[in-house]
Each structure stands twice: as structure tokens, then as C-alpha cells.
Amino acid sequence: MRFDPSTLVYNSSGLIPAIAQDHVSGVVLMMAWMNADAVAQTLETGRITYWSRSRQAFWVKGETSGHVQKLVDMRVDCDRDCLLVLVEQTGPACHTNRRTCFYTAIRDGAETELMRPEV
Amino acid sequence: MRFDPSTLVYNSSGLIPAIAQDHVSGVVLMMAWMNADAVAQTLETGRITYWSRSRQAFWVKGETSGHVQKLVDMRVDCDRDCLLVLVEQTGPACHTNRRTCFYTAIRDGAETELMRPEV
């Protein structure tokens, strides 16, 4: 079946969550949002492109930092309201320079930092 | 630092997305939503508990199907607006009886089913 980004289920702001996962290590790197045009652009260019809710603009991941995400595979979930993108990540994914945005664990009721920023 | 679920960033409906990942295989299983009480209940019981947007009720994953998710580790992202739960998954995670909800890939502009339901 041909894929049409407009057949995905978007929220009231026209956005769908996209989870980025490192295609080699399996590490979940980040979650951000795409609109239908960002989904289409990601597929067309092979560069993960989110929609920045704060800037209200396309956010080609790594365009400024160089920490780009190359699309390896795009997955759609059963409800068509969430995407999983398997990526080849250059550099750290997080704006804090950590490999993943999920660097804080909740253990025994307290927050624990699992990794330091890369240098 | 003590963890307080009210310090997370929730959307206008009081919800935060929670990504469930198999702690052994690294497979991303599903994404669903939690409110602050569901986060607290998940930590307290060790059973992943979402908030069902359709039923407007707690959704203890697997309570009906038996396909429970046991909490192994909870992670918070840098913006505090997304959770990652590493889980021990019993049975398939998807209501279609597939291991993961992300069983459809977009390849060469078409949708491809990557796995069949488990029997």
C-alpha cells in the first residue's frame, strides 16, 4: 500500500510524536514532533526533520549543531498516531551534549544522572 | 534529588507521553500516555500504568490481556516532557498480538508489514 503522510493521525495541532532510536545500539535517543510535511520531508531527504513547536518551523535535526540523524527506517504504530525512526546518529542526540535525552533515571524515589555530557 | 511526578511537564490534558522499551532486546514496544497519578502508581506498584484517553481511566497494562509490563527502569528526558520506561514484557505488547505496535515500516514509499500476530 502506498504511504500517504496525511493518513497518519495527528493531534489538534497537526503533530505526531516521533521517537528516534539508534539503529545499531538500540538506544532511544529522543522524542520530538512532526507534522505531515515534516514526515514527507524526512522520507524525501533521508534527514530526520521535526517540527519545532517553540519556533513553529521545520527543525532539520543537526542543521546547526552538526549532530544530524540519517533515516534508516521509519515505522508507524498500530493506531497510526506515533512514529518510530531508526537513525544513524552523528554525535550526541541531546542538546546537552549527552548521547540521549533520557539520561535521568528515577531510582528508589530519587533522580539519578546516568551520563555526563560528551566533550 | 527526590523525584516528584508533579515536576514533570504535562500537556494541556495533564498527560505526558511514555515510551515502553523491552529492557533486554531494546525493541521499542509502544507509546502511550500517563498523568501524574499514573506515573506515581507505576513507580509504586512496578506495573506500568497508563492513562487511557478513550476510557478516561487508569490503564494497568495487561490487566485484561495478561500481557503485563513490569517496570525495570524509568527515565525522564532533558525537557521533562517525555518518559522512557524499560520493561519486562509478558507476551506481545500490541493489542493486535504483535510483539511491538511499530510493526509497519515505510519503505520505498509503501507500507510493509514486518511481523504477523503471535499465535
gemmi code that builds the backbone of each chain (N, CA, C; Angstrom):
import gemmi

chains = {
    "A": [
        ("MET", (0.852, -1.188, 0.000), (0.000, 0.000, 0.000), (0.891, 1.242, 0.000)),
        ("ARG", (0.648, 2.161, -0.901), (1.418, 3.397, -0.952), (1.232, 4.141, 0.361)),
        ("PHE", (2.292, 4.818, 0.779), (2.218, 5.543, 2.033), (1.909, 7.002, 1.769)),
        ("ASP", (0.895, 7.497, 2.465), (0.500, 8.899, 2.347), (0.532, 9.499, 3.757)),
        ("PRO", (1.454, 10.466, 4.012), (1.577, 11.044, 5.354), (0.258, 11.596, 5.906)),
        ("SER", (-0.659, 11.970, 5.034), (-1.922, 12.542, 5.521), (-2.813, 11.483, 6.166)),
        ("THR", (-2.469, 10.200, 5.999), (-3.277, 9.136, 6.605), (-2.869, 8.847, 8.048)),
        ("LEU", (-1.818, 9.525, 8.508), (-1.448, 9.360, 9.910), (-2.424, 10.143, 10.786)),
        ("VAL", (-2.432, 9.835, 12.064), (-3.333, 10.503, 12.997), (-2.554, 11.570, 13.758)),
        ("TYR", (-2.911, 12.819, 13.533), (-2.225, 13.954, 14.156), (-3.074, 14.512, 15.296)),
        ("ASN", (-2.417, 15.183, 16.235), (-3.174, 15.795, 17.331), (-3.818, 17.101, 16.848)),
        ("SER", (-4.433, 17.819, 17.776), (-5.191, 19.012, 17.379), (-4.294, 20.115, 16.821)),
        ("SER", (-2.975, 19.993, 17.074), (-2.023, 20.946, 16.494), (-1.429, 20.422, 15.191)),
        ("GLY", (-1.946, 19.296, 14.706), (-1.434, 18.748, 13.446), (-0.105, 18.034, 13.591)),
        ("LEU", (0.197, 17.556, 14.799), (1.505, 16.944, 15.063), (1.378, 15.484, 15.499)),
        ("ILE", (2.445, 14.734, 15.234), (2.524, 13.334, 15.638), (3.879, 13.152, 16.324)),
        ("PRO", (3.909, 12.416, 17.456), (5.193, 12.185, 18.112), (6.078, 11.241, 17.303)),
        ("ALA", (7.364, 11.549, 17.277), (8.340, 10.709, 16.579), (9.457, 10.360, 17.553)),
        ("ILE", (9.639, 9.074, 17.764), (10.680, 8.559, 18.663), (11.887, 8.217, 17.807)),
        ("ALA", (13.051, 8.727, 18.159), (14.280, 8.391, 17.423), (15.083, 7.368, 18.205)),
        ("GLN", (15.447, 6.292, 17.521), (16.213, 5.206, 18.138), (17.466, 4.950, 17.317)),
        ("ASP", (18.601, 4.796, 17.983), (19.847, 4.463, 17.289), (19.703, 3.071, 16.680)),
        ("HIS", (19.926, 2.970, 15.394), (19.632, 1.711, 14.705), (20.642, 0.613, 15.022)),
        ("VAL", (21.793, 0.985, 15.570), (22.798, -0.025, 15.910), (22.688, -0.413, 17.394)),
        ("SER", (22.744, 0.575, 18.277), (22.778, 0.280, 19.714), (21.392, 0.019, 20.294)),
        ("GLY", (20.353, 0.502, 19.603), (19.005, 0.362, 20.140), (18.664, 1.410, 21.184)),
        ("VAL", (19.593, 2.301, 21.491), (19.327, 3.352, 22.479), (18.237, 4.296, 21.959)),
        ("VAL", (17.243, 4.557, 22.811), (16.232, 5.551, 22.467), (16.852, 6.919, 22.725)),
        ("LEU", (16.929, 7.732, 21.684), (17.691, 8.972, 21.738), (16.858, 10.177, 22.175)),
        ("MET", (15.647, 10.291, 21.641), (14.844, 11.484, 21.888), (13.437, 11.263, 21.362)),
        ("MET", (12.549, 12.155, 21.741), (11.221, 12.186, 21.157), (10.924, 13.627, 20.789)),
        ("ALA", (10.457, 13.831, 19.565), (10.064, 15.176, 19.151), (8.842, 15.021, 18.254)),
        ("TRP", (8.433, 16.097, 17.616), (7.161, 16.080, 16.891), (7.367, 16.360, 15.406)),
        ("MET", (6.498, 15.804, 14.596), (6.492, 16.080, 13.158), (5.078, 16.458, 12.746)),
        ("ASN", (4.972, 17.307, 11.731), (3.684, 17.461, 11.054), (3.768, 16.670, 9.732)),
        ("ALA", (2.712, 16.672, 8.968), (2.683, 15.837, 7.758), (3.798, 16.233, 6.790)),
        ("ASP", (4.076, 17.526, 6.697), (5.140, 17.975, 5.792), (6.515, 17.522, 6.276)),
        ("ALA", (6.710, 17.504, 7.583), (7.998, 17.047, 8.136), (8.180, 15.553, 7.886)),
        ("VAL", (7.093, 14.800, 7.988), (7.159, 13.366, 7.688), (7.572, 13.177, 6.223)),
        ("ALA", (6.904, 13.912, 5.339), (7.209, 13.792, 3.907), (8.650, 14.202, 3.618)),
        ("GLN", (9.081, 15.296, 4.246), (10.437, 15.804, 4.015), (11.484, 14.823, 4.550)),
        ("THR", (11.200, 14.217, 5.694), (12.118, 13.218, 6.264), (12.297, 12.053, 5.296)),
        ("LEU", (11.187, 11.586, 4.746), (11.256, 10.453, 3.812), (11.974, 10.848, 2.521)),
        ("GLU", (11.745, 12.066, 2.081), (12.298, 12.517, 0.808), (13.805, 12.771, 0.900)),
        ("THR", (14.223, 13.378, 2.013), (15.627, 13.783, 2.135), (16.486, 12.742, 2.857)),
        ("GLY", (15.840, 11.873, 3.651), (16.610, 10.927, 4.463), (17.245, 11.583, 5.676)),
        ("ARG", (16.918, 12.836, 5.911), (17.388, 13.571, 7.093), (16.191, 13.777, 8.014)),
        ("ILE", (16.342, 13.378, 9.295), (15.194, 13.499, 10.197), (14.858, 14.968, 10.391)),
        ("THR", (13.617, 15.290, 10.101), (13.128, 16.661, 10.168), (11.902, 16.709, 11.060)),
        ("TYR", (12.044, 17.419, 12.171), (10.934, 17.572, 13.104), (10.239, 18.913, 12.837)),
        ("TRP", (9.157, 19.146, 13.599), (8.527, 20.444, 13.622), (8.777, 21.035, 15.002)),
        ("SER", (9.426, 22.175, 15.034), (9.723, 22.821, 16.307), (8.487, 23.556, 16.799)),
        ("ARG", (7.968, 23.121, 17.951), (6.775, 23.768, 18.493), (7.102, 25.153, 19.028)),
        ("SER", (8.327, 25.346, 19.533), (8.682, 26.663, 20.074), (8.934, 27.668, 18.945)),
        ("ARG", (9.600, 27.197, 17.884), (9.917, 28.117, 16.789), (8.845, 28.124, 15.711)),
        ("GLN", (7.928, 27.126, 15.756), (6.905, 26.981, 14.719), (7.552, 26.965, 13.328)),
        ("ALA", (8.524, 26.053, 13.202), (9.278, 25.962, 11.944), (9.847, 24.558, 11.814)),
        ("PHE", (10.221, 24.181, 10.598), (10.895, 22.904, 10.431), (12.188, 22.914, 11.236)),
        ("TRP", (12.512, 21.742, 11.739), (13.727, 21.576, 12.537), (14.470, 20.384, 11.950)),
        ("VAL", (15.377, 20.696, 11.016), (16.210, 19.651, 10.446), (17.267, 19.325, 11.498)),
        ("LYS", (17.095, 18.192, 12.142), (17.937, 17.830, 13.288), (19.416, 17.895, 12.897)),
        ("GLY", (20.186, 18.675, 13.655), (21.617, 18.760, 13.429), (22.035, 19.843, 12.455)),
        ("GLU", (21.067, 20.570, 11.928), (21.394, 21.598, 10.922), (22.357, 22.632, 11.494)),
        ("THR", (22.158, 22.970, 12.766), (23.038, 23.932, 13.421), (24.217, 23.238, 14.112)),
        ("SER", (23.906, 22.179, 14.870), (24.934, 21.523, 15.698), (25.818, 20.556, 14.920)),
        ("GLY", (25.342, 20.105, 13.759), (26.060, 19.062, 13.034), (25.701, 17.661, 13.507)),
        ("HIS", (24.885, 17.586, 14.557), (24.517, 16.280, 15.113), (23.290, 15.729, 14.385)),
        ("VAL", (23.498, 15.415, 13.127), (22.400, 15.017, 12.242), (21.935, 13.594, 12.524)),
        ("GLN", (20.717, 13.338, 12.094), (20.142, 11.998, 12.161), (19.775, 11.573, 10.753)),
        ("LYS", (20.396, 10.502, 10.304), (20.109, 9.965, 8.977), (19.056, 8.865, 9.125)),
        ("LEU", (18.029, 8.942, 8.330), (16.945, 7.961, 8.410), (17.396, 6.597, 7.907)),
        ("VAL", (17.208, 5.580, 8.746), (17.480, 4.203, 8.335), (16.165, 3.485, 8.046)),
        ("ASP", (15.176, 3.676, 8.921), (13.878, 3.047, 8.700), (12.832, 3.834, 9.466)),
        ("MET", (11.655, 4.022, 8.861), (10.546, 4.680, 9.547), (9.466, 3.644, 9.830)),
        ("ARG", (8.967, 3.666, 11.053), (7.910, 2.736, 11.466), (6.688, 3.523, 11.939)),
        ("VAL", (5.530, 2.943, 11.709), (4.255, 3.529, 12.128), (3.617, 2.568, 13.122)),
        ("ASP", (2.982, 3.077, 14.158), (2.377, 2.141, 15.116), (0.955, 1.763, 14.701)),
        ("CYS", (0.387, 0.832, 15.448), (-0.906, 0.226, 15.107), (-2.033, 1.250, 15.033)),
        ("ASP", (-1.963, 2.296, 15.846), (-3.002, 3.332, 15.845), (-2.697, 4.458, 14.868)),
        ("ARG", (-1.565, 4.369, 14.215), (-1.111, 5.379, 13.253), (-0.960, 6.764, 13.897)),
        ("ASP", (-0.769, 6.796, 15.207), (-0.615, 8.100, 15.872), (0.741, 8.266, 16.539)),
        ("CYS", (1.720, 7.447, 16.146), (3.085, 7.597, 16.668), (4.059, 7.000, 15.662)),
        ("LEU", (5.206, 7.658, 15.507), (6.250, 7.180, 14.599), (7.481, 6.763, 15.396)),
        ("LEU", (8.177, 5.782, 14.843), (9.493, 5.386, 15.367), (10.460, 5.510, 14.198)),
        ("VAL", (11.499, 6.322, 14.369), (12.501, 6.423, 13.309), (13.808, 5.806, 13.791)),
        ("LEU", (14.277, 4.839, 13.050), (15.586, 4.261, 13.330), (16.590, 5.119, 12.594)),
        ("VAL", (17.621, 5.560, 13.312), (18.517, 6.562, 12.743), (19.980, 6.192, 12.920)),
        ("GLU", (20.760, 6.805, 12.045), (22.208, 6.809, 12.224), (22.523, 8.182, 12.794)),
        ("GLN", (22.920, 8.191, 14.059), (23.119, 9.456, 14.778), (24.573, 9.896, 14.702)),
        ("THR", (24.791, 11.116, 14.256), (26.134, 11.701, 14.312), (26.246, 12.518, 15.591)),
        ("GLY", (27.223, 12.198, 16.431), (27.409, 12.951, 17.677), (26.287, 12.674, 18.657)),
        ("PRO", (26.247, 13.451, 19.752), (25.191, 13.260, 20.745), (23.848, 13.750, 20.208)),
        ("ALA", (22.771, 13.088, 20.612), (21.439, 13.494, 20.149), (20.892, 14.658, 20.968)),
        ("CYS", (21.288, 14.727, 22.232), (20.688, 15.719, 23.140), (21.395, 17.066, 23.026)),
        ("HIS", (20.614, 18.147, 23.206), (21.188, 19.496, 23.147), (22.131, 19.739, 24.321)),
        ("THR", (22.105, 18.857, 25.332), (23.034, 18.972, 26.464), (24.350, 18.260, 26.168)),
        ("ASN", (24.485, 17.759, 24.953), (25.677, 17.023, 24.509), (25.778, 15.616, 25.081)),
        ("ARG", (24.662, 15.118, 25.605), (24.637, 13.719, 26.013), (24.117, 12.879, 24.841)),
        ("ARG", (24.523, 11.623, 24.862), (24.168, 10.723, 23.759), (22.656, 10.652, 23.562)),
        ("THR", (21.915, 10.583, 24.660), (20.460, 10.503, 24.614), (19.858, 11.569, 25.522)),
        ("CYS", (18.630, 11.985, 25.200), (17.918, 12.920, 26.080), (17.442, 12.240, 27.365)),
        ("PHE", (17.372, 10.912, 27.351), (16.839, 10.185, 28.516), (17.984, 9.784, 29.446)),
        ("TYR", (18.667, 10.752, 29.990), (19.856, 10.477, 30.798), (19.576, 10.529, 32.305)),
        ("THR", (18.330, 10.737, 32.670), (17.966, 10.772, 34.090), (17.082, 9.577, 34.426)),
        ("ALA", (17.470, 8.808, 35.423), (16.663, 7.668, 35.862), (16.021, 7.984, 37.208)),
        ("ILE", (14.862, 7.376, 37.434), (14.190, 7.502, 38.726), (14.431, 6.193, 39.471)),
        ("ARG", (15.244, 6.241, 40.486), (15.566, 5.019, 41.226), (15.421, 5.260, 42.724)),
        ("ASP", (14.671, 4.364, 43.370), (14.425, 4.496, 44.810), (13.901, 5.896, 45.141)),
        ("GLY", (13.025, 6.393, 44.264), (12.359, 7.657, 44.542), (13.199, 8.895, 44.323)),
        ("ALA", (14.381, 8.723, 43.711), (15.256, 9.876, 43.502), (15.734, 9.933, 42.049)),
        ("GLU", (16.121, 11.122, 41.618), (16.627, 11.291, 40.258), (18.132, 11.042, 40.221)),
        ("THR", (18.544, 10.222, 39.271), (19.949, 9.852, 39.138), (20.418, 10.167, 37.727)),
        ("GLU", (21.500, 10.888, 37.599), (22.042, 11.206, 36.278), (22.895, 10.044, 35.810)),
        ("LEU", (22.559, 9.504, 34.638), (23.218, 8.279, 34.166), (24.483, 8.545, 33.358)),
        ("MET", (24.585, 9.731, 32.792), (25.772, 10.023, 31.971), (26.047, 11.509, 31.970)),
        ("ARG", (27.301, 11.844, 31.683), (27.727, 13.222, 31.601), (27.729, 13.659, 30.138)),
        ("PRO", (27.743, 14.960, 29.896), (27.861, 15.429, 28.520), (29.165, 14.940, 27.885)),
        ("GLU", (29.114, 14.674, 26.593), (30.331, 14.303, 25.873), (31.169, 15.564, 25.671)),
        ("VAL", (32.474, 15.390, 25.592), (33.343, 16.574, 25.447), (34.026, 16.587, 24.076)),
    ],
    "B": [
        ("MET", (18.322, 14.010, 44.192), (17.123, 14.841, 44.281), (15.896, 13.940, 44.291)),
        ("ARG", (15.033, 14.121, 45.284), (13.801, 13.347, 45.356), (12.987, 13.584, 44.109)),
        ("PHE", (12.323, 12.540, 43.637), (11.518, 12.679, 42.435), (10.069, 12.948, 42.808)),
        ("ASP", (9.522, 13.995, 42.193), (8.125, 14.358, 42.409), (7.440, 14.392, 41.040)),
        ("PRO", (6.480, 13.490, 40.792), (5.822, 13.426, 39.477), (5.220, 14.761, 39.030)),
        ("SER", (4.893, 15.637, 39.983), (4.276, 16.915, 39.597), (5.282, 17.856, 38.949)),
        ("THR", (6.581, 17.530, 39.032), (7.602, 18.380, 38.413), (7.811, 18.058, 36.932)),
        ("LEU", (7.124, 17.010, 36.441), (7.217, 16.721, 35.003), (6.377, 17.735, 34.240)),
        ("VAL", (6.610, 17.815, 32.937), (5.875, 18.761, 32.105), (4.774, 18.001, 31.362)),
        ("TYR", (3.547, 18.342, 31.682), (2.386, 17.666, 31.090), (1.753, 18.561, 30.032)),
        ("ASN", (1.034, 17.944, 29.108), (0.349, 18.754, 28.085), (-0.935, 19.344, 28.675)),
        ("SER", (-1.701, 20.019, 27.835), (-2.878, 20.734, 28.337), (-3.935, 19.781, 28.897)),
        ("SER", (-3.807, 18.488, 28.554), (-4.719, 17.491, 29.133), (-4.123, 16.827, 30.368)),
        ("GLY", (-2.967, 17.333, 30.805), (-2.343, 16.766, 32.001), (-1.619, 15.460, 31.748)),
        ("LEU", (-1.220, 15.235, 30.491), (-0.606, 13.949, 30.126), (0.818, 14.118, 29.613)),
        ("ILE", (1.599, 13.049, 29.787), (2.970, 13.005, 29.296), (3.124, 11.701, 28.521)),
        ("PRO", (3.806, 11.744, 27.359), (3.998, 10.506, 26.610), (5.005, 9.588, 27.310)),
        ("ALA", (4.720, 8.301, 27.283), (5.618, 7.302, 27.880), (5.922, 6.239, 26.823)),
        ("ILE", (7.201, 6.099, 26.534), (7.670, 5.118, 25.554), (8.079, 3.868, 26.319)),
        ("ALA", (7.561, 2.713, 25.908), (7.949, 1.457, 26.566), (8.939, 0.710, 25.679)),
        ("GLN", (10.058, 0.340, 26.290), (11.110, -0.377, 25.566), (11.429, -1.676, 26.312)),
        ("ASP", (11.564, -2.762, 25.565), (11.945, -4.043, 26.162), (13.372, -3.902, 26.701)),
        ("HIS", (13.557, -4.202, 27.963), (14.856, -3.933, 28.607), (15.940, -4.907, 28.159)),
        ("VAL", (15.545, -6.032, 27.580), (16.548, -6.995, 27.121), (16.852, -6.798, 25.635)),
        ("SER", (15.810, -6.827, 24.816), (16.032, -6.766, 23.361), (16.238, -5.352, 22.853)),
        ("GLY", (15.794, -4.357, 23.618), (15.873, -2.976, 23.157), (14.767, -2.593, 22.181)),
        ("VAL", (13.868, -3.527, 21.877), (12.764, -3.223, 20.957), (11.844, -2.177, 21.589)),
        ("VAL", (11.514, -1.140, 20.815), (10.538, -0.163, 21.274), (9.153, -0.783, 21.066)),
        ("LEU", (8.408, -0.937, 22.142), (7.177, -1.717, 22.117), (5.941, -0.882, 21.802)),
        ("MET", (5.839, 0.284, 22.402), (4.628, 1.092, 22.270), (4.869, 2.473, 22.857)),
        ("MET", (3.938, 3.365, 22.585), (3.927, 4.667, 23.241), (2.497, 4.914, 23.691)),
        ("ALA", (2.353, 5.306, 24.953), (1.030, 5.660, 25.459), (1.216, 6.827, 26.428)),
        ("TRP", (0.177, 7.192, 27.145), (0.208, 8.411, 27.941), (0.024, 8.123, 29.422)),
        ("MET", (0.613, 8.945, 30.241), (0.421, 8.873, 31.691), (0.039, 10.260, 32.208)),
        ("ASN", (-0.730, 10.286, 33.284), (-0.863, 11.529, 34.041), (0.000, 11.390, 35.298)),
        ("ALA", (0.020, 12.410, 36.127), (0.919, 12.377, 37.290), (0.590, 11.202, 38.210)),
        ("ASP", (-0.699, 10.904, 38.358), (-1.078, 9.785, 39.229), (-0.638, 8.448, 38.639)),
        ("ALA", (-0.695, 8.330, 37.312), (-0.253, 7.086, 36.669), (1.256, 6.907, 36.823)),
        ("VAL", (1.991, 8.014, 36.743), (3.442, 7.955, 36.963), (3.718, 7.461, 38.384)),
        ("ALA", (3.022, 8.056, 39.355), (3.222, 7.682, 40.760), (2.848, 6.222, 40.989)),
        ("GLN", (1.739, 5.805, 40.390), (1.256, 4.430, 40.571), (2.220, 3.427, 39.931)),
        ("THR", (2.767, 3.790, 38.767), (3.740, 2.923, 38.093), (4.965, 2.709, 38.977)),
        ("LEU", (5.434, 3.791, 39.579), (6.616, 3.691, 40.446), (6.309, 2.897, 41.718)),
        ("GLU", (5.105, 3.076, 42.215), (4.729, 2.438, 43.480), (4.497, 0.944, 43.310)),
        ("THR", (3.849, 0.576, 42.215), (3.445, -0.831, 42.034), (4.446, -1.625, 41.204)),
        ("GLY", (5.275, -0.911, 40.402), (6.170, -1.618, 39.499), (5.450, -2.200, 38.294)),
        ("ARG", (4.179, -1.883, 38.147), (3.392, -2.306, 36.992), (3.112, -1.067, 36.149)),
        ("ILE", (3.454, -1.135, 34.839), (3.270, 0.056, 34.013), (1.784, 0.387, 33.919)),
        ("THR", (1.462, 1.610, 34.306), (0.083, 2.077, 34.344), (-0.038, 3.355, 33.525)),
        ("TYR", (-0.795, 3.259, 32.442), (-1.012, 4.432, 31.594), (-2.341, 5.079, 31.972)),
        ("TRP", (-2.623, 6.194, 31.279), (-3.945, 6.808, 31.382), (-4.605, 6.629, 30.018)),
        ("SER", (-5.727, 5.956, 30.012), (-6.437, 5.727, 28.755), (-7.224, 6.976, 28.374)),
        ("ARG", (-6.844, 7.568, 27.250), (-7.532, 8.770, 26.799), (-8.957, 8.462, 26.334)),
        ("SER", (-9.164, 7.274, 25.772), (-10.505, 6.921, 25.277), (-11.441, 6.591, 26.446)),
        ("ARG", (-10.913, 5.882, 27.452), (-11.765, 5.484, 28.576), (-11.720, 6.489, 29.715)),
        ("GLN", (-10.731, 7.432, 29.637), (-10.537, 8.394, 30.738), (-10.439, 7.663, 32.077)),
        ("ALA", (-9.507, 6.689, 32.095), (-9.337, 5.875, 33.297), (-7.926, 5.330, 33.309)),
        ("PHE", (-7.478, 4.901, 34.489), (-6.185, 4.228, 34.548), (-6.219, 2.991, 33.671)),
        ("TRP", (-5.082, 2.691, 33.078), (-4.962, 1.537, 32.206), (-3.713, 0.770, 32.695)),
        ("VAL", (-3.965, -0.182, 33.578), (-2.869, -1.026, 34.041), (-2.595, -2.015, 32.905)),
        ("LYS", (-1.491, -1.783, 32.229), (-1.189, -2.560, 31.027), (-1.227, -4.063, 31.327)),
        ("GLY", (-2.034, -4.787, 30.556), (-2.082, -6.237, 30.692), (-3.102, -6.728, 31.707)),
        ("GLU", (-3.814, -5.797, 32.349), (-4.777, -6.203, 33.385), (-5.833, -7.140, 32.803)),
        ("THR", (-6.231, -6.875, 31.563), (-7.238, -7.734, 30.920), (-6.568, -8.853, 30.127)),
        ("SER", (-5.548, -8.498, 29.355), (-4.927, -9.459, 28.429), (-3.909, -10.376, 29.100)),
        ("GLY", (-3.424, -9.944, 30.245), (-2.335, -10.700, 30.872), (-0.967, -10.294, 30.353)),
        ("HIS", (-0.942, -9.424, 29.344), (0.327, -9.006, 28.744), (0.905, -7.824, 29.512)),
        ("VAL", (1.283, -8.091, 30.728), (1.723, -7.044, 31.645), (3.125, -6.543, 31.308)),
        ("GLN", (3.393, -5.348, 31.811), (4.720, -4.737, 31.685), (5.219, -4.436, 33.090)),
        ("LYS", (6.312, -5.074, 33.436), (6.923, -4.850, 34.745), (7.996, -3.782, 34.600)),
        ("LEU", (7.966, -2.799, 35.466), (8.928, -1.701, 35.383), (10.328, -2.162, 35.777)),
        ("VAL", (11.285, -1.904, 34.901), (12.689, -2.186, 35.217), (13.410, -0.878, 35.542)),
        ("ASP", (13.149, 0.151, 34.735), (13.772, 1.449, 34.986), (12.930, 2.537, 34.330)),
        ("MET", (12.769, 3.650, 35.019), (12.061, 4.793, 34.433), (13.062, 5.903, 34.154)),
        ("ARG", (12.964, 6.470, 32.953), (13.858, 7.568, 32.563), (13.032, 8.808, 32.206)),
        ("VAL", (13.600, 9.962, 32.451), (12.974, 11.249, 32.145), (13.864, 11.955, 31.145)),
        ("ASP", (13.295, 12.633, 30.178), (14.165, 13.299, 29.203), (14.556, 14.705, 29.663)),
        ("CYS", (15.435, 15.329, 28.917), (16.036, 16.605, 29.287), (15.004, 17.717, 29.482)),
        ("ASP", (13.917, 17.663, 28.717), (12.871, 18.690, 28.836), (11.816, 18.320, 29.873)),
        ("ARG", (11.954, 17.138, 30.436), (10.997, 16.621, 31.426), (9.593, 16.490, 30.867)),
        ("ASP", (9.481, 16.367, 29.532), (8.149, 16.231, 28.938), (7.957, 14.906, 28.199)),
        ("CYS", (8.805, 13.932, 28.507), (8.649, 12.599, 27.912), (9.318, 11.588, 28.838)),
        ("LEU", (8.677, 10.418, 28.956), (9.221, 9.335, 29.773), (9.613, 8.158, 28.891)),
        ("LEU", (10.625, 7.445, 29.348), (11.009, 6.170, 28.728), (10.961, 5.133, 29.842)),
        ("VAL", (10.159, 4.095, 29.653), (10.125, 3.034, 30.663), (10.727, 1.768, 30.069)),
        ("LEU", (11.737, 1.270, 30.730), (12.322, -0.014, 30.343), (11.515, -1.072, 31.079)),
        ("VAL", (11.051, -2.055, 30.321), (10.092, -3.002, 30.894), (10.481, -4.445, 30.614)),
        ("GLU", (9.916, -5.293, 31.468), (9.922, -6.723, 31.220), (8.519, -7.022, 30.709)),
        ("GLN", (8.428, -7.345, 29.429), (7.126, -7.514, 28.778), (6.716, -8.982, 28.785)),
        ("THR", (5.532, -9.249, 29.290), (4.965, -10.595, 29.191), (4.075, -10.646, 27.953)),
        ("GLY", (4.353, -11.572, 27.038), (3.540, -11.696, 25.824), (3.747, -10.513, 24.906)),
        ("PRO", (2.919, -10.428, 23.854), (3.038, -9.314, 22.914), (2.554, -8.009, 23.548)),
        ("ALA", (3.182, -6.904, 23.183), (2.791, -5.603, 23.735), (1.579, -5.032, 23.009)),
        ("CYS", (1.428, -5.359, 21.744), (0.388, -4.725, 20.913), (-0.948, -5.457, 21.051)),
        ("HIS", (-2.035, -4.691, 20.997), (-3.369, -5.295, 21.088), (-3.677, -6.168, 19.876)),
        ("THR", (-2.851, -6.071, 18.822), (-3.020, -6.946, 17.650), (-2.264, -8.266, 17.842)),
        ("ASN", (-1.700, -8.429, 19.011), (-0.922, -9.633, 19.356), (0.446, -9.688, 18.699)),
        ("ARG", (0.896, -8.541, 18.206), (2.270, -8.470, 17.715), (3.173, -8.010, 18.860)),
        ("ARG", (4.431, -8.385, 18.773), (5.386, -8.084, 19.834), (5.446, -6.596, 20.113)),
        ("THR", (5.451, -5.794, 19.052), (5.509, -4.340, 19.174), (4.389, -3.708, 18.349)),
        ("CYS", (3.980, -2.503, 18.773), (2.982, -1.757, 17.987), (3.586, -1.208, 16.695)),
        ("PHE", (4.907, -1.116, 16.635), (5.573, -0.497, 15.478), (5.945, -1.580, 14.460)),
        ("TYR", (4.940, -2.253, 13.923), (5.188, -3.398, 13.038), (5.055, -3.039, 11.560)),
        ("THR", (4.811, -1.762, 11.286), (4.683, -1.321, 9.896), (5.842, -0.406, 9.537)),
        ("ALA", (6.553, -0.725, 8.472), (7.655, 0.117, 8.010), (7.247, 0.826, 6.728)),
        ("ILE", (7.840, 2.009, 6.542), (7.631, 2.754, 5.295), (8.895, 2.571, 4.467)),
        ("ARG", (8.787, 1.817, 3.396), (9.968, 1.557, 2.583), (9.644, 1.772, 1.112)),
        ("ASP", (10.492, 2.555, 0.458), (10.277, 2.884, -0.951), (8.861, 3.423, -1.178)),
        ("GLY", (8.410, 4.239, -0.225), (7.124, 4.904, -0.393), (5.911, 4.026, -0.157)),
        ("ALA", (6.125, 2.828, 0.376), (4.993, 1.924, 0.601), (5.033, 1.369, 2.026)),
        ("GLU", (3.877, 0.938, 2.512), (3.803, 0.349, 3.845), (4.075, -1.149, 3.775)),
        ("THR", (4.942, -1.598, 4.657), (5.333, -3.002, 4.689), (5.103, -3.559, 6.084)),
        ("GLU", (4.396, -4.664, 6.181), (4.160, -5.281, 7.491), (5.360, -6.147, 7.850)),
        ("LEU", (5.969, -5.855, 9.010), (7.221, -6.529, 9.372), (7.010, -7.831, 10.127)),
        ("MET", (5.855, -7.986, 10.755), (5.626, -9.221, 11.524), (4.146, -9.528, 11.599)),
        ("ARG", (3.862, -10.796, 11.827), (2.492, -11.252, 11.955), (2.136, -11.350, 13.443)),
        ("PRO", (0.848, -11.388, 13.741), (0.461, -11.594, 15.140), (1.001, -12.924, 15.663)),
        ("GLU", (1.335, -12.942, 16.941), (1.759, -14.194, 17.564), (0.533, -15.062, 17.810)),
        ("VAL", (0.737, -16.376, 17.786), (-0.429, -17.269, 17.964), (-0.313, -18.052, 19.275)),
    ],
}
model = gemmi.Model(1)
for chain_id, residues in chains.items():
    chain = gemmi.Chain(chain_id)
    for i, (resn, *xyz) in enumerate(residues, 1):
        res = gemmi.Residue()
        res.name, res.seqid = resn, gemmi.SeqId(i, " ")
        for name, pos in zip(("N", "CA", "C"), xyz):
            atom = gemmi.Atom()
            atom.name, atom.element = name, gemmi.Element(name[0])
            atom.pos, atom.b_iso = gemmi.Position(*pos), 0.0
            res.add_atom(atom)
        chain.add_residue(res)
    model.add_chain(chain)
structure = gemmi.Structure()
structure.add_model(model)
structure.setup_entities()
